[in-house]
Amino acid sequence: MRVSVSQSVNPTAGSRWGSWFRPALPGLRGGGPRPAADRGHRSGEHPFHLVDAGHPVPPGGIVVPVRSGGVAIRAARWPAPEISATAHPAGTVLICTGRSEFIEKYFPVVADLRERGFAVVVFDWRGQGLSQRPLRNAMKGHVEHFTDYEGDLVAVAEQVMAPFCPRPWFGLAHSMGGAIALNAAADRPDLFHRLVLSAPMVEIARLPFAATARALARLCRYGGLARSFVPGGRGRAMLFRAFEENLLTSDETRYHAVLDYLRVEPRLVVGAPTLGWLHAAFTAMARLHRDDFAERMRTPVLAVVPGLDRVVEPRATERLLSRLRASRAVTVPGSRHEILMERDAFRRQFWAAFDAFVPGST
């Protein structure tokens, strides 16, 4: 499978870390296949591409390099399907992924959105997927400030959506992406016509002594430990735990499909977050709970809340949405954190809520 690539860039800190991590992944002891789009390029040059792991790829995708404050960001866009000669596109949905996620994980969601008549854009945040990694140890999930992520979102909107994608623009944001999209929408009321959230990271679930944890993260951030893993963290993704131990989905097929992409392209892997990322996350979540947030937030919001979420706190999301105008929260009982990667019974409830909230959805 080969996709359109607008130009070659150097998106990561280098490929060396991918080569030493590759033997640690099942099925890759022989080095594994190189993605087709990587073959034939000069040493040290890493073009952006979409990874083919043998799962359906929505047709017509175009990979676009984006510059965000000097950082190389990988984005991809899909035009709206041609439903009829006279039909107009329903608009464009920008997918804002969660921590450690990547474009390919959302191929099924892209297909679902295009079936509804939307153009779709999805991208890798800095430090994730095939976008540029900030640290020499590329496995560390690190960012200095969540406003850097907001800059990535705005850069994609300006460089990809504005010239190529029809309005109105809608946001579909998961987990960490939800916290970023909420703050970005409050800062820029004209960014999204409406915003749909899946298990937004409003508050971390089951965090004992939260105030102490925030204080310690701040102390470590300014005490020179910002680039260290969080306590107990390491350079291995949570996804590599056994399916029976995962907190993300009850759908084993979809769980293993995500792992397939990591086996084919180990550069997609992100390990535990750093203490700097944790401090930045606490700061971003605190902004959502400030008294002035509800006044600044003009964009209507739908939050779909998993009933069995053990990653972020569902009740915190419900409290936040109750403060916002023209917004509501819908709970999906029985679903784990990643509703869009869940069993079909849970996904159908998500899409029913989406279709009722987003105008033009068919």
Phi, psi and omega in degrees: 000133180229139180240166179287130179236124188285330175191165178264139178222177176249087193279340185243173179289355179139168183263355186299320182295328178295324182289322180282336180278337186305316181295343182282350183262138180303137175084004184238024183291340176270010181100333174075166181285143172273140176303144185303323183290346179274339186288142174088003179262155183296154178301133179088355180255125186234094180290149171291144180204170171259136186275131178259111178248018177089007178256159182303134178247124178303130183289155173086009182290142179235123180274132186232125173279136181237141175256126180231099180058037181087359180258137179275122182245133176269124177232159175219144179229149176234130177289160175294145179293150177277094183285316176201170183292334184256346183288141176262148177301147179288351184124197182232137175251125174262119179270124177250108189281172179270182181297135177073005181272177186205165187307311188300330180300335186259013176306315179298326179289321175302315180298318179298319182290320180293327175298335179271003175095010184264148159283154185224140173231136176218148185213165175263126173300156172306139180083003181226163177054227178256012172286166185297136179265139187277341187244158177300318173277096187291349179284343182282127177278100190228145168208148179284313182216145177292341175295337172295319175298318177303321177298323176298315181300313182294321179298318177296318179298318183284322188264340181244308186286313184301315181278340191236344194242134183288149171270161004286157178259133177240148175255139172232108191234136181246135169051244179305320178301330178294317178298318180293313182295322177299312180294320179296319180293324177292324179285332185226085186300340181267007184291309181240143172287318173211158184230126178249131183244138173247113178046058185295147180278076177273327178203138180286136184283150171052040180263104181288145177053056186301317181298319178295319179298319178296318180295319180293321178297320178293317180299315180293323181300316183264003178256015176089010182249016186301329185264011176272149174301151171299155180307128182085352181281159181202174183277055178214131184293148176301333184296341184276005171283161180298150181305320183297340182261357189281152181255005193262319185207152174261006180261106186292324180297313180292326178299313183285335177298321178296319179298329180301320179295322180291329178289321180288320182228088183298342178292350176284343187287138171233135178273207182293158177285163175269168175296328176295318176299317182298316178297317179297322179294315178301320180295317179295318179292324179298325178299326181291336184261001178292152183300329185273356185296314182299326179289324182281336185277105182259345185279129174298140186231136168245126174247124175259118192251122177289133182292333182248032181291126177241016178253310173241162188271112182299321184294328177295322177296316180297321178295318180295313182296330179294342180270346187263145179285146175053036184226157180204158177245139178237126180265137175251098182300138176089345182280144171273190193302316186264084184301320184288347176250014184272183175297157186302326181300323178281320180297323179299323178293321176299310185291331175296317178294318178300311184297326180285337186262326187263117179294142179092347179291134184243000000 
